[in-house]
């Protein structure tokens, strides 16, 4: 959870971190090197097959610097908000 997304994707300029990060139980799919047009059929097929993974992200210039734990926390907040959860949750 302590590794930067960019490091895990093998991007240049990122190095392995010794940070362990917080233990997070959420499952997450992180897509890299794919555009939205190509991603839509993949997401459709996942839904058809009954995938239970709720948290999904595409690596961006912004989030590649985050560690995986930070990304998952943000995805969880967004998922709760978009599904009518606590609008004041931070």
Order of alpha helices (4+ residues) and beta strands (2+ residues): alpha-beta-alpha-beta-alpha
